[in-house]
Amino acid sequence: MSQLSFPPLMSGLAVTGQEDPFETACQRAILGCDAGLVTYNLGADLLRAALVFAPEVSLHKSMAMLPTCGVGLQNALGALAPPEVAVHLEWGGGLRINGGRCGRLRIAASTNDPDAIPDWLVVGLELPLWPASGDPGETPDQTALYAEGCADVQAPALLESWARHALHWIARWEEDGPEPLHAEWRGLAHGIGEEAHWHGTSGTFLGVDEDFGMLLRDADTTRLIPLTTQLET
């Protein structure tokens, strides 16, 4: 695998075989690696990567890195994929391409205390390039990047572009606050105004609060589901 090119504030670490770059990034973060480390595993049919952060704000604020990385991926695909390819973001990190489920973003941190400043935070990306099954009828709601007209999008170029666009949105979030990120994310969000089910709670997905908590309206009240509920241990 040739050396990939990342922005100056980032560095790359390739992993191979069955090694999970998300787990590797968490382990490196625990050991005190620098923020901006991008771990990645570019398989023949699956792109996996992770980005290490060193937040300077509380966990419930820094959870915004999950939608930030989602917007970065949409922007990256917008630059590389054909214009008719539609990318949307589920609130919990799921990714959709042309309406079909296509991979996910995941997140972990050194703490689950919403008011604490994490020592580290890691956002991971899993994006199938080819369908896992040879028969699309077996999983009609699942798709893969190359099955959606993106066969010319090379995984290394997509990873580099994701890192650049994610860094751009991180900078905007730091400099301009959450409003520009909110506006961009709302235009890409999947399921707003529709019935949603999260952690045993059902209702109409109204949108998100300032910290990207889900607003879920049932017959009696509007509930707030914090984005920290998506943290992996």
Disulfide bonds with the S-S distance in Angstrom:
none
